[in-house]
Amino acid sequence: MEAAELETAEGLVERVAAIDVAKTSGMVCMRLPHPTREGRRVQEVWNVAATTNAVLELGDRLLCQGVTRVVMEATGAYWKVFFFLLEARGLECWLVNARDVKNVPGRPKTDKLDAIWLAKLTERGMLRPSFVPPKPVRQLRDLTRTRTVLTEERTRHKQRVEKLLEDAQVKLSTVATDIFGVSGRAMMEAMIGGQRDPRVLAQIAKGKMTAKQDALTQALTGQFEEHHAFLCRTLLDTIDHLTAQIDRLSARITNAIRDLPGPDCPDAGDDGDSSRPGPGLVKRLDAIPGVGPATAQILLAELGPDMRVFPTPDHLASWARLCPRTVQSGAKQSFGRTGKGNPWLKGALGEAAMAASRTDTFLGSRYRRIVKRRGHKKALVAVARSILVIIWHLINNPETEYQELGSDHHQRLIDPARRTRDLVRQLTALGHQVTLAPRPRPLTA
């Protein structure tokens, strides 16, 4: 442990602590006012093990010293033990982006110097905290993210089954839209059970598939052997297991959203809608074109039910990295990349934007207007940002409901006189002489 007497300046946060986080330990730097000399500061640096008891002892020591803010850099998942335990002790904890606390070039890089640098930035108010939701929202995030991972894994196993059928020269996917539907699954179970006659397999078809008997007979003619049956059985059992796990997670997510407290009561609340807004929020988010119940649950888990963290929709769009970064040098001004942002949130918004682009709604019309001049990807980002702005208003105001503006919204805003003037100017520039005449009124009986 070391202590040093340092100079100070006006406008500092008086009592701060910074932690350079590692997997097994954390280097702590505490900076306090000098006990006897005004305008001077005392700095202490020591190492703390990343265990529960050690971190709790650290929290007690910081409280005894009157530390008002503890800052740590987001390092993998190792910051969680320090953040959660110190937060539970009643300390104000900030998690900051590693990009915002880069060291000065040319300076030696050690854990001790990194902790000191982080503490100096903290006391001078040069950092901004990252969004860390409360515990109920964090637990909901864990559930929705796990469900997303298992859903992606199930999709990969389904693709492996299709590749396995292709390896056996079985072209079931060319006839059946979904080979894992009732008919497709029954046919695969029959092939695994030893049935190889394509005509018998085709007769298993149900519903609309019964009209494709001849095509199914041709598609099911192949060389499906015992080797393929073993692998197909293994993959199908894995898919069934993942489906059961996803269903369990979905039920747990529904209960977690039902118990999600409102912004005015983060720890506890009554059973009324004012204190438990989760189900109502999911229902109102589901009304947005392209957003389904599962996507609404993901959006609520990533953003939380309290929009006071984001004062305006622009703050939320900037945090989600759905707006371009301004790059200005001299008289030249351009726009940089949007950035990575929250991958879980951007993934859900991307799916919602893709689905909304195919609808005859305001969002679908917005996509079609932008895609003609900006391209597919930028049009999807623009629609995703519009969806995020809508979400901010729906969450921020519990009494707000989504209202569809219609696909002709922009056409209804056009000034007829201005539109006429622009079209005449364009035709004149092409060398035409334009004469306008009023449309004759239709004859009435």
C-alpha positions as CSV (number, residue, x, y, z in Angstrom):
1,M,0.0,0.0,0.0
2,E,1.3,3.5,-0.8
3,A,0.3,7.0,0.2
4,A,1.3,10.2,-1.5
5,E,0.5,13.9,-1.1
6,L,-0.7,15.5,-4.3
7,E,-1.8,18.9,-5.6
8,T,-5.5,19.6,-6.3
9,A,-7.7,21.9,-8.3
10,E,-11.1,23.5,-8.1
11,G,-14.3,21.7,-9.0
12,L,-13.1,18.2,-8.0
13,V,-15.1,15.3,-6.7
14,E,-13.6,15.2,-3.3
15,R,-13.6,11.5,-2.3
16,V,-13.3,9.0,-5.1
17,A,-12.0,5.5,-5.7
18,A,-11.1,3.7,-8.9
19,I,-10.6,0.0,-9.5
20,D,-8.5,-1.5,-12.3
21,V,-10.3,-4.8,-12.6
22,A,-8.7,-8.2,-13.4
23,K,-9.9,-11.7,-13.1
24,T,-8.4,-12.6,-9.7
25,S,-7.9,-9.1,-8.2
26,G,-8.4,-5.4,-8.6
27,M,-6.0,-2.5,-8.1
28,V,-7.8,0.2,-6.0
29,C,-6.8,3.8,-6.0
30,M,-8.4,6.1,-3.4
31,R,-8.0,9.9,-3.6
32,L,-9.1,12.0,-0.6
33,P,-8.6,15.6,0.7
34,H,-5.6,16.0,2.9
35,P,-6.7,16.0,6.6
36,T,-4.7,19.1,7.6
37,R,-3.5,20.9,4.5
38,E,-6.2,22.6,2.4
39,G,-5.9,22.2,-1.4
40,R,-3.9,19.0,-1.2
41,R,-4.9,15.4,-1.7
42,V,-3.9,12.1,-0.4
43,Q,-3.7,9.1,-2.7
44,E,-3.6,5.4,-1.6
45,V,-3.1,2.5,-3.9
46,W,-3.5,-1.2,-2.9
47,N,-4.5,-4.6,-4.4
48,V,-7.7,-6.4,-3.5
49,A,-8.6,-10.0,-4.2
50,A,-11.7,-10.5,-6.4
51,T,-13.5,-12.5,-3.8
52,T,-16.8,-11.8,-2.0
53,N,-15.3,-11.3,1.4
54,A,-12.4,-9.1,0.2
55,V,-14.7,-6.9,-1.8
56,L,-17.1,-6.5,1.1
57,E,-14.2,-5.4,3.3
58,L,-13.2,-3.0,0.6
59,G,-16.7,-1.5,0.6
60,D,-16.7,-1.1,4.4
61,R,-13.3,0.7,4.2
62,L,-14.5,3.0,1.4
63,L,-17.6,3.9,3.4
64,C,-15.5,4.7,6.4
65,Q,-13.4,7.0,4.3
66,G,-16.5,8.8,3.0
67,V,-15.9,7.9,-0.6
68,T,-18.8,9.1,-2.7
69,R,-18.0,7.5,-6.1
70,V,-16.4,4.3,-7.2
71,V,-15.5,3.9,-10.9
72,M,-14.3,0.8,-12.7
73,E,-13.6,0.0,-16.3
74,A,-15.7,-2.5,-18.1
75,T,-13.4,-5.5,-18.4
76,G,-15.2,-8.6,-19.6
77,A,-17.4,-9.9,-16.9
78,Y,-14.9,-9.4,-14.1
79,W,-16.2,-6.0,-13.1
80,K,-19.5,-7.5,-11.9
81,V,-18.2,-8.8,-8.5
82,F,-16.9,-5.4,-7.6
83,F,-19.9,-3.4,-9.0
84,F,-22.7,-5.5,-7.6
85,L,-21.2,-6.0,-4.1
86,L,-20.1,-2.4,-3.7
87,E,-23.5,-1.2,-5.0
88,A,-25.2,-3.4,-2.4
89,R,-23.0,-1.7,0.2
90,G,-24.6,1.6,-0.7
91,L,-21.8,3.1,-2.8
92,E,-22.4,5.0,-6.0
93,C,-20.7,2.8,-8.6
94,W,-19.9,3.9,-12.2
95,L,-19.0,1.5,-15.0
96,V,-17.2,3.3,-17.8
97,N,-16.3,2.4,-21.3
98,A,-12.7,1.4,-21.9
99,R,-12.5,3.6,-24.9
100,D,-13.2,6.7,-22.7
101,V,-10.3,6.0,-20.3
102,K,-7.4,5.3,-22.6
103,N,-4.1,6.1,-21.1
104,V,-1.9,9.0,-22.4
105,P,0.4,7.8,-25.2
106,G,4.0,7.2,-24.1
107,R,3.1,6.6,-20.5
108,P,4.0,3.2,-18.9
109,K,1.0,0.9,-18.6
110,T,0.7,-0.9,-15.3
111,D,-2.3,-1.8,-13.2
112,K,-1.2,0.8,-10.6
113,L,-0.9,3.6,-13.1
114,D,-4.1,2.6,-14.8
115,A,-6.0,2.8,-11.5
116,I,-4.4,6.2,-10.7
117,W,-5.3,7.6,-14.1
118,L,-8.9,6.3,-13.8
119,A,-9.2,8.0,-10.3
120,K,-7.8,11.3,-11.7
121,L,-10.3,11.3,-14.5
122,T,-13.1,10.5,-12.0
123,E,-12.3,13.3,-9.6
124,R,-12.2,15.8,-12.5
125,G,-15.6,14.8,-13.8
126,M,-14.2,13.7,-17.2
127,L,-16.1,10.4,-17.4
128,R,-19.6,9.4,-18.1
129,P,-21.2,6.2,-16.7
130,S,-22.5,3.4,-18.8
131,F,-26.1,2.2,-18.4
132,V,-26.3,-0.6,-15.9
133,P,-29.9,-1.6,-15.3
134,P,-31.3,-2.6,-11.9
135,K,-31.2,-6.2,-10.7
136,P,-34.7,-7.2,-11.9
137,V,-33.9,-6.0,-15.4
138,R,-30.5,-7.6,-15.4
139,Q,-32.1,-11.0,-14.5
140,L,-34.7,-10.5,-17.3
141,R,-31.8,-9.8,-19.7
142,D,-30.1,-13.0,-18.7
143,L,-33.2,-14.9,-19.5
144,T,-33.9,-13.3,-22.9
145,R,-30.3,-13.5,-24.0
146,T,-30.1,-17.2,-23.1
147,R,-33.3,-17.8,-25.0
148,T,-31.8,-16.0,-28.0
149,V,-28.6,-18.1,-27.9
150,L,-30.6,-21.4,-27.6
151,T,-32.9,-20.3,-30.5
152,E,-29.8,-19.6,-32.7
153,E,-28.3,-23.0,-31.7
154,R,-31.6,-24.8,-32.6
155,T,-31.6,-23.1,-36.0
156,R,-28.0,-24.3,-36.6
157,H,-29.0,-27.9,-35.7
158,K,-32.0,-27.6,-38.1
159,Q,-29.6,-26.5,-40.8
160,R,-27.4,-29.5,-40.1
161,V,-30.4,-31.8,-40.5
162,E,-31.1,-30.3,-43.9
163,K,-27.5,-30.8,-44.9
164,L,-27.7,-34.4,-43.7
165,L,-30.7,-35.0,-45.9
166,E,-28.9,-33.5,-48.9
167,D,-26.0,-35.9,-48.2
168,A,-28.5,-38.7,-48.4
169,Q,-29.9,-37.3,-51.7
170,V,-33.2,-36.6,-50.1
171,K,-34.6,-33.3,-51.4
172,L,-37.4,-32.8,-48.9
173,S,-36.7,-29.1,-48.5
174,T,-37.4,-28.5,-52.2
175,V,-41.0,-29.5,-51.7
176,A,-41.8,-28.7,-48.1
177,T,-41.6,-25.1,-47.0
178,D,-40.7,-26.3,-43.5
179,I,-39.2,-29.7,-43.2
180,F,-39.8,-29.6,-39.4
181,G,-43.6,-29.2,-39.8
182,V,-46.0,-32.0,-39.0
183,S,-45.6,-33.7,-42.3
184,G,-41.8,-33.3,-42.6
185,R,-41.1,-34.4,-39.1
186,A,-43.3,-37.5,-39.6
187,M,-41.4,-38.4,-42.8
188,M,-38.1,-38.1,-41.1
189,E,-39.2,-40.2,-38.1
190,A,-40.4,-42.9,-40.6
191,M,-37.0,-42.9,-42.4
192,I,-35.2,-43.2,-39.0
193,G,-37.5,-46.1,-38.2
194,G,-36.4,-48.0,-41.3
195,Q,-38.9,-47.0,-43.9
196,R,-37.2,-46.4,-47.3
197,D,-40.0,-46.6,-49.9
198,P,-40.6,-43.1,-51.2
199,R,-44.2,-43.8,-52.1
200,V,-45.0,-44.9,-48.6
201,L,-43.2,-41.9,-47.2
202,A,-45.1,-39.5,-49.4
203,Q,-48.4,-40.9,-48.2
204,I,-47.5,-39.7,-44.7
205,A,-48.0,-36.1,-45.8
206,K,-50.9,-34.2,-44.2
207,G,-52.8,-31.1,-44.9
208,K,-51.7,-29.1,-48.0
209,M,-48.8,-31.5,-48.5
210,T,-51.2,-34.2,-49.6
211,A,-51.5,-32.4,-53.0
212,K,-47.8,-32.9,-53.6
213,Q,-47.7,-36.7,-53.6
214,D,-45.7,-37.0,-56.9
215,A,-43.2,-34.3,-56.0
216,L,-42.7,-35.8,-52.6
217,T,-42.1,-39.3,-54.1
218,Q,-39.4,-37.9,-56.3
219,A,-37.8,-35.8,-53.5
220,L,-37.8,-38.7,-51.0
221,T,-36.0,-41.0,-53.5
222,G,-32.4,-41.2,-52.2
223,Q,-29.9,-43.3,-50.3
224,F,-30.9,-42.7,-46.7
225,E,-28.8,-45.3,-44.8
226,E,-28.5,-46.4,-41.2
227,H,-25.6,-43.9,-40.8
228,H,-27.9,-41.0,-41.7
229,A,-30.6,-42.4,-39.5
230,F,-28.3,-42.4,-36.4
231,L,-27.1,-38.8,-37.1
232,C,-30.6,-37.6,-37.8
233,R,-31.9,-39.1,-34.6
234,T,-29.2,-37.4,-32.6
235,L,-29.9,-34.0,-34.2
236,L,-33.6,-34.3,-33.8
237,D,-33.3,-35.2,-30.1
238,T,-31.0,-32.2,-29.6
239,I,-33.6,-30.0,-31.4
240,D,-36.4,-31.3,-29.2
241,H,-34.3,-30.7,-26.1
242,L,-33.5,-27.1,-27.1
243,T,-37.2,-26.5,-27.9
244,A,-38.1,-27.7,-24.4
245,Q,-35.5,-25.4,-22.8
246,I,-36.7,-22.5,-24.9
247,D,-40.3,-23.1,-23.8
248,R,-39.1,-23.1,-20.1
249,L,-37.2,-19.9,-20.6
250,S,-40.3,-18.3,-22.3
251,A,-42.5,-19.2,-19.3
252,R,-39.8,-17.8,-16.9
253,I,-39.5,-14.6,-19.0
254,T,-43.3,-14.1,-18.8
255,N,-43.2,-14.4,-15.1
256,A,-40.2,-12.1,-14.8
257,I,-42.0,-9.4,-16.9
258,R,-45.1,-9.8,-14.8
259,D,-43.1,-9.1,-11.6
260,L,-41.0,-6.3,-13.2
261,P,-41.3,-3.2,-10.9
262,G,-42.1,0.2,-12.3
263,P,-39.6,3.2,-12.4
264,D,-41.1,4.7,-9.2
265,C,-40.7,1.5,-7.2
266,P,-37.5,-0.3,-8.4
267,D,-37.4,-2.8,-5.5
268,A,-41.1,-3.6,-4.7
269,G,-44.6,-2.7,-5.6
270,D,-48.2,-3.6,-5.5
271,D,-50.0,-5.8,-8.0
272,G,-51.5,-2.8,-9.8
273,D,-50.6,-1.7,-13.3
274,S,-48.8,1.4,-12.0
275,S,-46.2,-0.6,-10.1
276,R,-46.0,-3.6,-12.4
277,P,-46.0,-2.2,-16.0
278,G,-44.2,-5.1,-17.7
279,P,-47.2,-7.0,-19.3
280,G,-48.8,-3.7,-20.4
281,L,-45.5,-2.5,-22.0
282,V,-45.1,-5.8,-23.9
283,K,-48.6,-5.5,-25.2
284,R,-48.1,-1.9,-26.4
285,L,-44.7,-2.6,-27.9
286,D,-46.3,-5.6,-29.8
287,A,-48.5,-3.1,-31.6
288,I,-45.5,-1.7,-33.5
289,P,-45.3,-3.1,-37.0
290,G,-42.5,-5.7,-37.1
291,V,-42.4,-6.2,-33.4
292,G,-43.7,-9.5,-32.1
293,P,-44.2,-10.6,-28.5
294,A,-40.7,-12.2,-28.2
295,T,-39.1,-9.2,-29.7
296,A,-41.0,-6.9,-27.4
297,Q,-39.7,-8.9,-24.4
298,I,-36.1,-8.6,-25.7
299,L,-36.6,-4.8,-26.1
300,L,-38.0,-4.4,-22.7
301,A,-35.2,-6.5,-21.2
302,E,-32.5,-4.4,-22.9
303,L,-33.9,-1.0,-22.2
304,G,-35.8,-1.5,-18.9
305,P,-39.1,0.1,-17.9
306,D,-37.5,3.5,-16.9
307,M,-36.7,5.9,-19.6
308,R,-35.4,8.6,-17.2
309,V,-31.9,7.2,-17.9
310,F,-32.3,8.5,-21.5
311,P,-33.7,12.1,-21.3
312,T,-34.7,12.2,-25.0
313,P,-35.2,9.8,-27.9
314,D,-32.0,11.2,-29.4
315,H,-30.0,10.1,-26.3
316,L,-31.4,6.6,-26.6
317,A,-30.6,6.4,-30.3
318,S,-27.1,7.6,-29.7
319,W,-26.6,5.0,-26.9
320,A,-27.9,2.3,-29.2
321,R,-25.5,3.5,-32.0
322,L,-28.3,4.0,-34.5
323,C,-27.3,7.5,-35.5
324,P,-24.2,8.4,-37.6
325,R,-21.2,10.0,-35.8
326,T,-20.3,13.5,-37.0
327,V,-16.8,14.0,-38.2
328,Q,-15.9,17.7,-38.9
329,S,-12.5,19.1,-39.9
330,G,-12.3,22.7,-41.2
331,A,-15.0,23.3,-43.7
332,K,-15.5,19.6,-44.4
333,Q,-18.1,17.7,-42.5
334,S,-18.9,14.1,-43.0
335,F,-20.6,11.2,-41.1
336,G,-18.8,8.3,-39.6
337,R,-19.9,4.8,-38.8
338,T,-22.8,4.3,-36.3
339,G,-20.7,2.0,-34.1
340,K,-21.4,-1.4,-32.5
341,G,-23.7,-0.5,-29.6
342,N,-25.7,-3.2,-27.8
343,P,-25.7,-6.3,-30.1
344,W,-28.7,-7.8,-28.4
345,L,-30.8,-4.6,-28.8
346,K,-29.6,-4.0,-32.4
347,G,-30.3,-7.6,-33.4
348,A,-33.9,-7.3,-32.2
349,L,-34.4,-3.9,-33.8
350,G,-32.8,-5.2,-37.1
351,E,-35.3,-8.1,-37.2
352,A,-38.2,-5.8,-36.4
353,A,-37.0,-3.4,-39.1
354,M,-36.8,-6.2,-41.7
355,A,-40.3,-7.4,-40.9
356,A,-41.7,-3.8,-40.9
357,S,-40.1,-3.1,-44.3
358,R,-42.5,-5.7,-45.9
359,T,-45.6,-4.2,-44.4
360,D,-48.0,-1.6,-45.9
361,T,-47.5,0.7,-43.0
362,F,-45.8,4.0,-42.2
363,L,-42.5,2.2,-41.4
364,G,-42.8,0.1,-44.5
365,S,-43.3,3.2,-46.6
366,R,-40.3,4.9,-44.8
367,Y,-38.1,2.0,-45.8
368,R,-39.2,2.1,-49.4
369,R,-38.6,5.9,-49.6
370,I,-35.1,5.6,-48.2
371,V,-33.9,2.4,-49.9
372,K,-34.1,4.1,-53.4
373,R,-31.5,6.6,-52.6
374,R,-29.5,5.2,-49.6
375,G,-29.5,1.5,-50.1
376,H,-30.9,-1.5,-48.2
377,K,-28.7,-1.4,-45.1
378,K,-29.0,2.3,-44.4
379,A,-32.7,2.1,-44.9
380,L,-33.0,-0.7,-42.3
381,V,-30.9,1.3,-39.8
382,A,-33.3,4.3,-40.4
383,V,-36.4,2.2,-39.8
384,A,-34.7,0.6,-36.7
385,R,-34.1,4.1,-35.3
386,S,-37.7,5.1,-36.0
387,I,-38.8,2.0,-34.1
388,L,-36.5,2.9,-31.2
389,V,-37.9,6.4,-31.0
390,I,-41.5,5.0,-30.9
391,I,-40.4,2.6,-28.1
392,W,-39.0,5.5,-26.1
393,H,-42.3,7.4,-26.2
394,L,-44.3,4.2,-25.4
395,I,-42.1,3.4,-22.4
396,N,-41.7,7.0,-21.2
397,N,-45.4,7.7,-21.2
398,P,-47.5,4.8,-19.8
399,E,-50.7,6.3,-21.3
400,T,-49.3,6.5,-24.9
401,E,-50.6,4.0,-27.5
402,Y,-49.1,3.3,-30.9
403,Q,-51.0,5.0,-33.7
404,E,-50.5,3.9,-37.3
405,L,-50.0,6.9,-39.6
406,G,-50.5,4.9,-42.8
407,S,-48.3,4.3,-45.8
408,D,-49.6,7.5,-47.5
409,H,-48.5,9.7,-44.6
410,H,-45.8,11.5,-46.5
411,Q,-48.0,12.0,-49.6
412,R,-50.7,13.7,-47.4
413,L,-48.1,16.2,-46.2
414,I,-47.2,17.3,-49.7
415,D,-48.2,20.9,-50.7
416,P,-50.0,20.6,-54.1
417,A,-48.8,24.0,-55.2
418,R,-45.2,23.4,-54.3
419,R,-45.3,19.9,-55.9
420,T,-46.8,21.4,-59.1
421,R,-44.1,24.1,-59.2
422,D,-41.3,21.5,-58.8
423,L,-42.6,19.3,-61.6
424,V,-43.0,22.2,-64.0
425,R,-39.5,23.3,-63.2
426,Q,-38.2,19.8,-64.0
427,L,-40.1,19.6,-67.3
428,T,-38.8,23.0,-68.3
429,A,-35.3,22.0,-67.6
430,L,-35.7,19.1,-69.9
431,G,-36.7,21.4,-72.8
432,H,-40.5,21.2,-72.6
433,Q,-43.0,24.1,-72.6
434,V,-45.6,23.5,-70.0
435,T,-49.1,24.9,-70.0
436,L,-51.3,24.2,-67.1
437,A,-55.1,24.0,-67.4
438,P,-57.7,23.1,-64.8
439,R,-59.2,19.7,-65.0
440,P,-62.8,19.8,-66.4
441,R,-65.4,19.0,-63.8
442,P,-67.4,15.7,-64.5
443,L,-70.9,16.1,-65.8
444,T,-73.6,15.5,-63.3
445,A,-77.1,14.2,-64.1
